[in-house]
Amino acid sequence: MENTEKQKKQLAKTYEPNEAEDRIYRFWTEGDYFHAVPNSGKKPYTIVIPPPNITGQLHMGHALDNTLQDILIRWRRMQGYEALWMPGTDHASIATEAKIVEAMAKEGISKKDIGRDAFLKRAWEWKETYGNRIVNQLKKMGSSCDWERERFTMDEGCSKAVREVFVRLFEKGLIYRGERIINWCTHCRTSISDAEVEFEEKDAAFYHLRYPLADGSGFLELATTRPETMLGDTAVAVHPDDERYAHLIGKNVILPIVNKEIPIISDNYVEMDFGTGVVKITPAHDPNDFEVGLRHDLPVVTVIDEGGIMNPLAGKYKGMTIMECRKAIVKELEEKGWLVKTEPLKHNVGSCYRCRTVIEPRVSLQWFVKMEPLASPAIDAVKNRDTHFVPERFEKIYFHWLDNIRDWCISRQLWWGHRIPAWYCQDCGHVSVSRDDPTVCEKCGSSNIKQDEDTLDTWFSSALWPFSTLGWPDKTPELDYFYPTNTLVTGYDIIFFWVVRMMFSGLEHMGKVPFDTVFIHGLVRDAQGQKMSKSLGNGIDPLEIIEQYGADALRFTLATGNSPGNDMRFTTEKVEASRNFANKLWNAARFILMNIGDNKVEFGLPDRLELEDKWIVSRFNSVVAEITENLEKFELGIAVQKLYDFIWDNFCDWYIELCKTRLQGENASGGRQVLVFVMTGILKMLHPFMPFITEEIWQTLPHEGETLMKSPWPEFSSALHFPEEEKEMERIMEAIRAIRNCRAEMNVPPSKKAPVYIETAFIPTFEKGKMFFEKLAWASEIKVGSSFELDGAVSIVTADATIKIPMEELVDKDAERSRLTREKEAVKKQLDGVMARLNNQAFTSKAPADVVNTAKENAARLNEKLALLEQSLSNLA
């Protein structure tokens, strides 16, 4: 924004966000205003962005998440912090590989056809083509990230950090390779971690089966939801204390259909009082059964392959899908008398969080992180308040996940991602894990070594994000200055995905928590409260909203009504209201500029402040303190609502109107100074929420500095606190509101002026406000005194005055009597409610003293108002 633009000191008739926003964003980036550097003279404030997937398109969840982060970072930057918002993107191994495989399928080729190197070449090309799409969309939102520091989870530095962590954990014995039962997605054809399994209730069935005892003496009855897995049964189990079956432990049953003997074992895993107290044990296809199998050294018989198809060990069912096999087996069991009954059942079924395919438990040779030693410090860190959650209730989810954590399966059967840095010697069998790619076996020296084919779980690299992005494992000035970071802003749906893993990773590798606060927000839902999704067709594209209403209107809507941890409903009507608010602000700025004209306006406040000046300045001062406190508590929705109310009601609807007459008089310069002072403060406080329009207006007003985003945040000043003047002005305003409301009820047009008589104990106050009544209450003359004898006057009662207006020719007496009676009944109802509380001993004895005192004050005020209304009715009669 050049000086010539500043000197025009004018604004277009209407604000056009489509024209302004890109221009202003370029101004910020060209000015390098988002960039942060280690600065010993400043305190750092750091947020790391939850890196969006390179497959991502901006959706409402992103819009909310990044709006909240940008509000915090812009606010702290204005407070004088060296504020770093670290941006970047995630390689998203499963999602990205799926996209590329899908594109290749349209060409008629597969991964196997082209091989790993050619596939990865395609993946990097895809990343270059589409990977920046989400970044450019974030810029449209106004995100003030330090784009010079943008990172990617597979860039050279992050990849170095991933390799270093893997090697360190392996050397400490915290990473191991072994056969364990894992979550397997038959569609993505890869293992996934517990955190990536989403559960939903589905209809199913309990199949009650009979397994014949091998000695022919009878049957054991048991139940299963998955009869197709019985082909892999290697035992049945009972509880060791169950007297019903004690005599059978150690004997065998005949496995139906397969017709082989399997043992009857005892194990504490079995619940005696559930069903018959007998369970089938299938170590290859159930995580609990796998553990039982390890304890009893049972064979592991896998009957379902990687694609969810029955394998050769399934015998005649080979080649069937799981559901086809289930149907066929149930039919055979029924025909041969082994099916006792089928019961309908609702139960939770785990699905892949990416493709929604039902998860298949599968025994597989995989790499794991040993979690118990890492989980313990992460639990202590939150218990000790090194890191705290906002809202605090989400700590329960965090603790629950860590208290029940299992070893983390980190290997994925994918090509796109960080390849596991393990090499297998084809001659001696030794496994080498190395920071650098080896050329020979470290044990026998053979060059016949082969790297592991698998890649690491995407979350393995994301877990390192708060320190890998700052240069770790190298000791960099950025790492030393900006770590630990300050605030992590994220949705409650990825607490266990990401937050938990960043916590234990930061503690393990940096010795410090990665952030001091986890600010949790909810989901953006549609107008009916439903989650936005493609399948429901209720998603709203943020970019379309920006195109129609501007980024500021979208941001303001997402911030308004936002409460930590709670979902919010999004409607276009709310966005329209936000745009209307922007227009209100724009028009207020145009009014100020029009009245400045060619006049020079000094910075700061004038030496002489009128009553209305002290009122607006004092109100502004209080709002500064309140909003700053709200932001400190992450109450962004409350903060922006207070700001909205102050701007719309106090400043635009009252102060500007109060100023209009004065700006034509002798103290116009003082009015102009106050208008500019308060408007400048408003723009500063509103800037984190609506950065574009505030920058545009600020540049046209008298100002110091290059950009609003670098100007200092307002601070509360006791010198600007005028409580008595606030009370005086509120008395005047209440009287004006009462007159306006009364005239509106009686349909008296503004053109019909009438004298106003004010009976009050606050005569000096109302004397000061005479000119306001002329302008805003359409008074032809104003008289202030302790009492006026008027016949046929309309009486309007406030807490501090009785206002009488002789309106015989303008108003129907009967209508006025009805109005006073209605008001009297309303006041009486209010008074009855307050007295009911005060007459309740439980309230007066248990409620805080200030609450009780407030109730007493309300009762006194209402009694006084009631007496005045009764007097007015009497006078009218």
N, C-alpha and C positions, 0 to 999 in steps of 0.2 A: 504494500500500500504506500504509494508515493506521497510526498508532501503536498503535491498539487491536489490530490484527492482530499487530504486532511483539511486543506484550506478552503475547500468548497463549502464546508460546514452546512451541508444540506443532505436530505434524504429523499429518495423517490417517494411518490405518493403512496405506493404499496410496496411491501417487502416481497421480493421474488427470490425464494431460496434456491431455485434451480440456477439462477444467474450468479448468486453470491457465493454459494457454498464451495464450489470447486475453486473459485478465485481466491477465497480466503484460505482454503487449505494449502494451496500453492504458496501463498504468502508465508504461512507458518513453516512449511517445509524448507522453502528457500532461505528463510531466516534462521534455520537450524534451531528452532525454539524447543523442539522435542528432545534434543540431545542432552544426555547427562554424562558427566565425567567425575571421577574421584576428586573431591574438593574438601580439603581439610578445614576450610572455613565454614562449611555447611554441614548440617546433619543429613544423612541419606534417608530417603524413603523409596522403597523398592516394591514393585509388584511384577511377578512373572505371569505372563498371559498363559491361561490354559491353552496349549497349542492346538489350533483347529486342524483337522485332518486335511491333507492336500486334496482329498476327494470332495471336500466340503463345499456347500453352497450356503451363504448366509441365511440363517433362519432366525425365528424370534428368540430362541434360546441364546444364540450367539449375540443377538442385538441387545438383550437384557444384560447378559454377562459382561459384555464390553462397555456398555453404557455405565454400569456401576463402577467398573474399574477406571474408566476415564474420568468420572466424577471425582473419585478419590485422588487420582494422580494430578489432575488439574488443580484441585483444592490444595493439596500439599505443596505443589509447585509454587502456587501463589503465596503460601505461608512461608516460603523461603527455604524449603527443603531442596536438596539436590535430588529431584524426583526422577527415578528411572522406571519406565514401563517397558519391560523386556519382551519384545515380540518374537514370534516364530511359528513354525508349523510342524506337524507330526507326520511321519511317513505312513502311519496307519496300515500296517502290513496286510492284515486280512482284507480290509476294505479296498485298498489300492490294487492288490493282486487280483481280487475278484473283478474289478473294473477292467483290468488289462486282459484277463482271461476271457471276459465277456466280449471285448472288442475283437480279440483274436478269433473267437469262435465264429464271428460274422465273416471273417476272412477264410474260414474253413481250416484253421490251424490250431494246434494245442501247444502247451508248454513242452511236452516231450518231443514234439516235431522240431522245435527250433533249438532246444537246449537252454541251459541256465544262462550262459553269457549273453546270448541273443535276447533272451527274455529280459534280463536286467537292463540291457541297452534300451529296450522298448520302455521299460519302467521309468528310467531316468528321462527319456524323451517325453513320456506322459507327464512326469512331474514338472518339467520345464514348460510344457504347454498349459497345464491346468493348475499347477501348484500355487501360482500367485493370484488365482481368481479370488479366493477367500480373503487374501491380504488386501487387494484392491477394494473389495466390498467393505472391509473393516474401515478403510480410509474414508469411504463414503459416509460412514457413521460419525466421522470426526475424531476417530481414535488418535490420541496424541502419543503413540508409541515411539520409542527411539528406533526408527527404521534403519539407522546406520548399523545397529547391533542385531538386526534380524538373524535368527538362527533356524536351523532345520535339524531334526533329530538324527538325520543321517549325514550331516555335514562332517567335515574332517575333525573338528574339535569335539563334537558330541560323540562321534564314533570312537575317538581316542579314549574318552571318558568311559564309554561302555566297555571297551576292551579292558581298561584298567580295573574297573569294578569287578568284572567277571574273574579276572586273574586273582585279584586280592581275596575275593570270597572263596574261590577254589583253593587257594593256598591256606586259608584259615579253616578249611573243611566245611564251609557253609554252602558251597555248591557241590553237588554230587550227581552222578548218573546212576540210574537204577530202574528196575522194573517196578512200576507202581500202577495202581489204577488211576486213570485220569479221565477228564471230561473230553469226549471226542465228538467233533461235529462231522457228521458223515457227508454234509454238503460241502463245507469248506475243506474237508479232508485234513484237518489239523487238530491238535490238542488245544484246549483253551483252559484258562484258569478258573477257579471257583468264582472269582469276582465277575467273570464274563458270562456266567450262567444266570439267566433270568427265569424266575419261576412264575407260573400262572396256573390257576385252578382249571382242571379239565375233567370231563366225564371219562370214566374208565370202568373196569369191572374187576371184582375179586373172583378168581377161579379156584374153587375148592377141589383139591385133587386127593386121590388115594394112591399111596405108594405101598405095594405089597411087601410084607416081611419076607426075607429070603428063605426062612425056614418054613414058610407056608402057614404060619400060625395066626395070620391076620394082616391088618393094614395100619399104616400111619396116615392120618389125614392132616393136610396142610393147605395153605392158601397162597396164591401169588397173583400179582397184576401182570406178570410177563411170562406166560407159559412157554413162549418160544425159547427162553433161556434155559429151560429144564434140560435141553440137549447138552448143556455144559455143566450140569450139576455134578459135583464130586462128593457130596455128603448131604445128610439131613442132620439137623441139630436140635437138641433139647436143653433145658436148663439143668445144671448138675443137681439142683435141689428139688427138682420136680419128681415127686414120688410116683406119679402116674407112669413115668417112662424109665425109672431107674434100672429096671430089669432088662431094658432093651439096649442100654448104652454098650457099645462095643460090638453089637450085632450089625447085620446089613439089611438093606432094603433093595428091592429090584427097581431100577429106574425105568418107569414106563416108556414104551416106544423104543428106547435105546436098548432095553433088555440087558442091562449090566448091573452088577452089584456095586453099591456104594455104602460107606459106613454110616452108622448112627453115632454121632459124637455129642459131647456135652460142652456147653460154652455159656459163660455169663451174659453174652450178648443177647441171648434169647429171653424174651419177656414171657414168663409163665402164664400171666393172666391175659395175654393177647391171643385171640383165636384159640386154636387147639394147643398152643404152646410148642408147636413143631414148625420149623422153617427149613426150606430147601437152601442149600449153600451152593452158590455159583460164583466162585472166586474171580472168574474172568469178566463178569458182567454186573457186578454190584460192589460198591466201595466197602460196605460193611462186611460182605461175604469175603472180600479179598483179605481183610484183616483177620477174619476167622481162619481163612485158609493158611495164612502165614503162621498163626499160632499152632495149627494142627498139621502143618506140612502137607496140605492137600494139593493135588495136581491142579493146574490151571488149564481149563479146556475152553479155548476161544472158538465160538461157533458163528460169530458175525464179523464180516470183514470191514475194511476201512470205509467202504461206500455204503454200509448198512445193508449188505446182502449176505444171506446165509452161505457160509463157506463149506468146503468138502466135509468137515467134521460134523456138519448138520445132516449128513446122510442123504436120504431121499428128498430132503427139503432144500438141498443145495440150489442156489440160484434164485431163491425166492426173496422178496423184500421182507423186512421184519413183520409188517402187518399181514402180508400174504401167508407167511409162515405161522403167525399166531392163529389165524383163521383155520388153517389146515390142521394144525395140532389140536386145537380145541375140538374140531370135528372128529378126529381120530380118538381122542381121549373119551369123548362122549360115546362113540360107537363101541369102544372096548370096555366101558364101565368104569373108567378111572376118573371121570368127571362127576363129582357129587352134586355140585350146584354152581350157579353163577350169580353173583350179587352185584348190582350197580354200585358205583363208588365215585365220589369226587375227591381228587387229590392233586397236590401240586406237582407239576411236571416241569423239569428244567429244559430251557431252550437256549440256543446260541443267540447271544445278544445282537449279532450282526444279521444273520439270515433267518432266524426264528425256527430253525430245524431242531427237533427234539434231540437232546444230548444223549449220546450212548456212552455209558461207563465202559472203559476199555483198558485192559492191562497192556502197557506199552513201555518200551525202553526209552526213557526221557531224562532230561536234565531238570534238576530241582534246586530251589534255594531252601535251606533249612531255616524255618521261620521262628522257632521259639526263642533263640538267642537274640534275634533282631526285634521281635515284638515287645519284649520286656522293657527295654529303654524307651520305646515309643509310647507305651502305656504310662510309664512314670512321668514322661515329659508333659503330658496333658494333666495328669493328676497333680503335678507340681506347679502347674500354671505357666510353664515355659511357653506353651502354646495354648491359646484358649479359643473355643468355638463361639461364634455369634450366629444364632442363638445357642445358648449353652446346652439345650436339650439334645443337640446332635452329637454331643460327646458320648451319649449312650450307644449310638450306632457304631461309633468309632471303637469304643471299648468292647462291644459285643463281637465285632469282627476280629479284633486282635486277641481277645480271650479265647476264641474258638478257631483260631487260624490253623490251617494245615500247611504242610510244605508246599511251596509255590512251584508249579510246573512252568518252567520258563522256555522250553523248546517248542518250536512250531514247525510244522511240516510245510514250510513255505519257502519261496526263493527271495521275495522282496523283504528286506530287513537286514539287521545286523547278523551276519553269519556267526555261528558259535565258534569261538577261537580254540577249538580242540582238534588235534590231529591224531589219527590212529596209525600206528606202525603196522604195515601189512606183513612184516616178518616176525617181530617179537611180541606184537599185541599191545605194546605200551601206548598209553594215552598222554600226549603232550598238550598242555594248556599254556599259551604264550602270548605276551604282549605284541610280539612281532611274528610275522609269518615265518615259521621254521622251514628249513630246506632238508633237514635230516632228523631222524629220531634222536631225542636227547639221551636215550638209554643205550641203544645199540649202534647208532650212527648210520643206520640204513636211510637211504634217500627215498625208499619206497613207503612214503607216508601219504595219507589221504585226509583232507579236512572233513569234519562233520558236515553233513548236507543241510542240517536244520538251521533255522534262524531263531533269534530271541523274540520272546513276547514283546510286542510294542511297548507295553507298560514298563518294561525293564529300562528302556532309555528315557521314557517320560519321568520315571521316578527320580532321575538325576537332574532334571531340568533346572531347579533353582541354583545349582552350582556348576553344572556342566556348561551352561550358557555364559557363565562369568569367567570361564577359562580353565576350570579344574580339569585335569590334575595338575596343571601348571600353577605356580603361585603368581597370580596377576594382581595388579593394583585394583582392578574391578572386583575381584573375588574378595580381597581384603576389605574393601570399602563398602560394597553393597550387600555382602552376605553376613549374617542371615537377612533374608528379605523381610518385609513387614507384613503385608496382607496378601493372603490368597483368597481370591474371589471365585467361588465355584458353586455349582448346583448340588443339591443334596443327593442326586442320583449317582455321583461318582466319588463319594467319600471313601468307599473301600477300594474302588478302582485305582485311584490316584493319590488321594490325600494320605492314606495310610502308608503307601509305598514311598512317597516323598519323605514322610516323617522318619521311617526307619533308615532310609538311605542317607538322609542328611545327618542323622545322629551317628551312623556307622562310619561315614567317610569324612565328615567335616567336624564331628564332635559337638555339633550344635544343631538345634532344631532349624528347619529351613525357613520358618516364618513364625511370627509371634501371634498372628490372628488368622483364623480361618473364617471368612465371612460367607455364610451359606445363604443362597437365595433359592426361591422356589421355581416352579415351572410357569411358563406363560401358557394359559389356557384360552379357549375360545369363549365367546359370550355366554355359552351354556355351561361353562366349567369343564368341558372335555379337553383332554390333552390333544394338542395339535398334531396331526399325523397325515401322511400321504394317503393311507388306507381309508381314513375317514373323510378325506377331501376338505378338511377344515383349516388347513394351514394358510397363513397369511404371509406373503412375501414382503420382508422388510424393505427391499429395494423398490417395490412398487409403492409402498407407503412413502418412502423418501421422495420418489419421483413426483408424487401427488401433493404431499404436504410439507416436505423438507425434513432433513435429519433432526433438526431441533425439536420439531413437533413430535416425532417418534421418540426421541430420547426423553423429552419431558413427560410423555405419556407413560413410558416404562418406569420412570422414577417416581411418578405420582402414585400414591397408594401402595408403593412397594414396602413390604415389611419383611425383615430378615427371616428367611426360612419358610415363608408362606407363598403359596401359589397366587398368581394374579390373573384376572380375566382381562382380555384385550378386545376392544371394540373400536371400530373406525370412528364412532361418535366421540370417544375419548380423544382421539387424535385431532378431530375437528375442533374440539374444545381447546386443545393445546395450541393449535394454529391460531385460533381466535385470541388466545392469550398473547401469542407473539405479535399479532396485529395491534393489540391494545398497547403493548410496550412500544411498538414502532410509532404509533400515533402520538404517544406521550413524548417520545423523543423528538418527533417533528414539531410538536407544540413548543418544546423548549428551544429548539434551534430557531424557530420562527421568531420567538421573543428575544433571543440573543441578538439576532440580526448582525449588525456591524459593531455591536457593543463589545468591549473587552470585558471578559469575566475573570475575576481573580480566582485563584485556587483557594480552596478552603471555605470557611464560613465568614459572613460579614461580622463586623464588631457588634452591630445592633441586630438582635433577633426579636422578631415580633412573636406574639403568643402562638400563632399557627406554625411559625418556624420552629420554635422550641418543641412544640408537640410532635411535628414530623421528625425532627432530628432525634428527639428522645425515643420515639417509637422505633426509628431506624436503629438506633444504638442498642435497644433491647433485642431487636430481631437479630442483629449481628451476634450478640451473646448466645441467644437461643439456638440459632442455626449452627453456629460453630460447635456448640455442645451436642446437638443432634448428630452432626457429622462425626464427631469423636466417638459417639455411641453406635455408629453405623445405622442411624435412623434416617436414612436418606429420604424416604417417603414423607416423614413428618417434617423434615427440613424444607423440602420443596413446597409442601402445602402451606407452611407458614410464610414462605417467601411469596408465593402466589397471592395469599390473602393480603399481605402488606402492600404488594405492588398494585393489585387491582383495586382494593378497597381504600386503604389509607392514602396511598400516593396518587393514583389516577383519579379515583372517584371523589376524593376529598381535597387533598392538598392542592392539586392542580386547579380544581374549581375554586378553592379559597383564594388562590393567587391571581386569578384572572383579572379582577377589578384592580388589584394593587399594582399589577404589571403596567397598568396605564397611568399610575400615579407617581408620586415623588420618590417613594422608596422602591422603585422597580428594580434597581441594581441589586439590592439585598435579596429580593425574591428570586432573581435570576441566579445569584450565587447559591442559594439554598437548593433551588431546583437542580442545578448542575452537580452540587455536592451529593445530594441524595441519589440522583439518577446514576452518578458514577459508582456509588456504593452498591446500588441495586445491580448494575451490570457486572460488578465484580462477584457478588454473591451468586448471581444467576449463571455466570459464565461456565462453571463446571457442568451445569445441566443443559444449557443452551449456548454452546460456544460460538456458533456462527453469527447469529443475529446480535449477540452482545458485542462481539468484536467489531462488527460493521457499524453499530451505533457509536461505540466508544471512540472509533477513529474519527468520527465527525464532531464529537464534543471537544471542548478544551481538555487537553490531557498531557501527561508527562510520560515519556517512555515510548517504545516502539510498538508494543503489543499489549493488549489487555491480559493475555494469558501469563505474562511475566510481571504484571503489576501486583502490588502487595494486597493481601487479603485484609478486609476491614477488621478492626479490633474494637472491642468495647472500651469506651472512655468514660470515666466517672464525670469528666467535665461536660459531657454531653447528656447527662442524665438529669431530666427536668420533671420529676414526678408530679409536682404541684401543677405545673403548666399542662401536663398531660390530663390531669383530673379536670382542670378548668375547661380545656378544649373538649373533652368527652361530654361535659355537661351541656356545652353549646351544641355539639353535634347531636346529642340525644334529643334535645329540644327541636332542632331543625328536622331530624328524622320523624319525630312525632307529628310535627305540623304537616310535613309532606305526606305522611301516611294518612292523616286525617283528611286532608284535602282530596287525596286520591280516592278514599272511601266514599266521599261525598261528590266525587266527579267534578271537582272545581278545577277549571283549566288554569295553567300558569299565568295566562294573560289577565286573570281576575285578581288583582292585588287587593290587599286589605290590611288595615292596621293590626299590629300585634302587641298585646299587653302581656308582660312577663312578670308574674308574681313569684318572688324568690327571696331566699335568705342570702343568695350569692349575687348581690347587686353589682359589685365591681366586675365580676366575671362576665355577666351578660352585657354590661355596658361595653366591654372590650369587643364583644362579638356582634355588635349592632349591624355592621356592614355585611356580615355573613348572612344575617336573616333577610336583609334586603335582596341579596343576590340569590340565595339558595332556598329561602322560604317564601319568596314572592310577597314580602312585606312592603306596604306603602309607607309605613312609619313604624318605629319601635319605641315602646315606652317600657322602662324597667322600674319596678318598685316593689314594696312589700305587700301592697294590696291595692286592688282596683275595683270600684263598684260599677259594674256594667250590667245593663239589662239585656237579656236575649243574646248573650255571647256564647259561642261554642267554647267549651273548656277542654283543654288537652293537658293531661297530667303526666309528668315525668317524675323521677325520683327526687329531682332538685328544684322543680318549678311547676307552677300551674300557668298554662298559657291560655289567654283568652283572646278570641278573635270575634269581633262583632260581624256576624255573617248573616244577619236576618234575611237580606235579599238574595243570599246565595245558597241557603241551606234550608231544608225542611226540618222544623223543630222535632217532629215525631221521629224522623230518621236519626237525628242527633241523640234523642233520648234512647233509642234502640241501640245506637252505637255505644253510648256510655254504659248502658245496662250490660251489654255483651262483654265489654272490657272489665266491668266490675265482677261479673261472674267468673271470667278467666283468672283475674287476680285472686279471687276468693278460693278458687280451685287450687291455685299455686300455693296459697297460704295454708290451706288445709293439709296439703302434702308435706310442707316443711314442718308444720306443727305436729303432724303424726310422728315424724322422726324425732322431734325434740321431746315428745311425750313418751317416747319408747325408751325405757331405762337401759335396755341392752345397747341402744345406739349411743346414748349420752355417756355411758360408763366405759364402753369399749372403743369407740371411735377416737381417732387422734384429736387433741384439743383444738387444733386449727380448723379441723373439719366441723366440729361442733360449733365453734365461734362463728364460722362462715354461715352456718345454718341459722344461728341466732340473728346475725346481721341481716340475712335475707328476710327473716320473719319481720323484723322491725321495719325494713324498707317496704315490704308488701303491706303491712298494717297502715303505714303512712300513706301509701298510694291508694289503698282502699278508702281511707277517710277522705282523701281529696276527691275521689270519684263520687262518693256519696254526697259530698258538698256540691259538686258540679251538678249532679242530678237535682239536688234541692234547689239550686240557683235557677236551673232551667225551668223548674216547676213554678 
